[in-house]
Amino acid sequence: MLANYKILTVTHKHTKLREIGDFVIKAADNSALRERLEALKAGFQLDELLYLPTCNRVMYFFTTARPLDAQFVSGFFQSVNPELPATTLNQAEDVVQCLEGEAALEHLLEVSASIDSLVIGERQILRQLREAFDQCWEWGLAGNFIRLAYQQAVVAAKAVYSNTRIGEKPVSVVSLAVQKLLNSGLNKDARILIIGAGQTNQLVGKFLVKHAFTNITVFNRTLAKAEQLADMLDGKALSLDALPAFTEGFDCLIVCTGATRAVVTPELYTQLLQGETGRKVVIDLSVPHNVSEEVVENNDINYIEIEGLRHLAKANHAFREQEIEEAKNILREYLQEFPALLKQRQLEIAMRRVPTEIKAVRHKAVNEVFRKEVEMLDGQTRELMERMLAYMEKKCIGIPMKAAREAVMTRK
Ligand SMILES: NC(=O)c1ccc[n+]([C@@H]2O[C@H](COP(=O)([O-])OP(=O)(O)OC[C@H]3O[C@@H](n4cnc5c(N)ncnc54)[C@H](OP(=O)(O)O)[C@@H]3O)[C@@H](O)[C@H]2O)c1
């Protein structure tokens, strides 16, 4: 079974962040995303599937007996993104990591412990992994085997965070972006427009409060969430639909949503400019990017996006480098105990039949094999017999479960 764990992933280590967007499922909303994932699961004979898109990777973690050969990988990503150019698809092996069995699990553990992240030690990944798992579990895409691996990854990551200095002096993609924003020399009363009110922009918001920015308008698809963020920022809240009609101009645009197509198009950007020609600060932390490439190319912009944070992330990496080895040692222990956990899980699944089968034996004994003899018993003896049978049934169910558990433990 261990060999059936597989990962196809595209990360910041093997390609530009902008290109990761090509390997992400583009869906207008959650119900469309669910449909696409269900189709992938059925189409590629995946038993279970976990989909994790983050700001520095997209990961498809699944179980299947099918081998991850070139045909599988190119068919898979063609299905993920039918618009993927043939050249990218043919060279998929340059950017896609294909991992199987123990290597797949090792990668999952390294991702969750944030030692594979662009910003080493960034804890956001644990939340993103939890949300991805909860969603795939709720949608019936992930099952018990993915859950087992996910739980082991979370426990291992927590052990890394508490036993190494990897998460010390916390930094994140957001904190690095804000550092760049501060370097841009923006005035504290600069007109800041925030598009999106999810976890990432809430984090951005906390930094804006800390650095005392005073003139902020938040736009979000769901107005209530824009209002929540605007409250924290002492700013204004508007629905995302109101953005094209916004006429107050801006100095800084901070865009980060889960949309898989550009939200800030050239037309919208021109409208937002209101004829102003000065240099603007634009931050786009979304993957895929939410500010279209033409906007960046054709306007005078101090553009801050995750790719440009690499050098800051590297400086952070150097500080944590020495902790990575220690983290890997910890992860190795959790990796080594996984086969036994898996075996136990498989036995538990096999043992699910035991209670039903023992009940059936009891029923057959009373109602078929010994029916005539049972009918001849007086009420008191019959009641005693039923109690004895119930006792035997309970004990018999426990014996194989205990034996199986002990067999797994002694093999650890
Ligand atoms: N979490 C991190 O550490 C981190 C860091 C850097 C970058 N990122 C990237 O930031 C993006 C958002 O991540 P998040 O963690 O902030 O997500 P999140 O908490 O799930 O929030 C998603 C936000 O995007 C909005 N949204 C979703 N789909 C949309 C659509 N089709 N059109 C318009 N708005 C839409 C949501 O609006 P509603 O309120 O209406 O749902 C919400 O405001 C992702 O691309 C992620 O990779 C995340």
The ligand as an ORCA input file, in Angstrom:
! r2SCAN-3c Opt
* xyz 0 1
  N      -1.874     32.047      2.981
  C      -0.663     32.427      2.655
  O       0.274     32.370      3.395
  C      -0.425     33.039      1.334
  C       0.708     33.805      1.153
  C       0.910     34.377     -0.062
  C       0.006     34.182     -1.072
  N      -1.087     33.399     -0.901
  C      -2.007     33.270     -2.030
  O      -3.065     34.166     -1.787
  C      -4.260     33.743     -2.448
  C      -5.391     33.777     -1.449
  O      -5.030     32.989     -0.353
  P      -5.731     33.123      1.068
  O      -5.020     32.174      1.970
  O      -5.822     34.543      1.469
  O      -7.183     32.558      0.716
  P      -8.552     32.608      1.535
  O      -8.334     32.913      2.966
  O      -9.273     31.392      1.146
  O      -9.305     33.875      0.900
  C      -9.646     33.905     -0.448
  C     -10.050     35.324     -0.814
  O     -10.202     35.381     -2.218
  C     -11.546     35.727     -2.550
  N     -11.913     34.970     -3.737
  C     -11.856     33.623     -3.893
  N     -12.228     33.280     -5.152
  C     -12.530     34.443     -5.785
  C     -12.974     34.748     -7.093
  N     -13.176     33.786     -8.000
  N     -13.173     36.051     -7.412
  C     -12.953     37.022     -6.501
  N     -12.543     36.791     -5.236
  C     -12.327     35.516     -4.885
  C     -12.350     35.347     -1.331
  O     -13.542     36.100     -1.320
  P     -14.813     35.665     -0.425
  O     -14.582     36.270      0.920
  O     -15.970     36.227     -1.133
  O     -14.811     34.154     -0.390
  C     -11.383     35.731     -0.228
  O     -11.356     37.106     -0.029
  C      -3.925     32.380     -3.022
  O      -3.580     32.536     -4.380
  C      -2.701     31.949     -2.215
  O      -1.898     31.047     -2.935
  C      -1.344     32.858      0.298
*
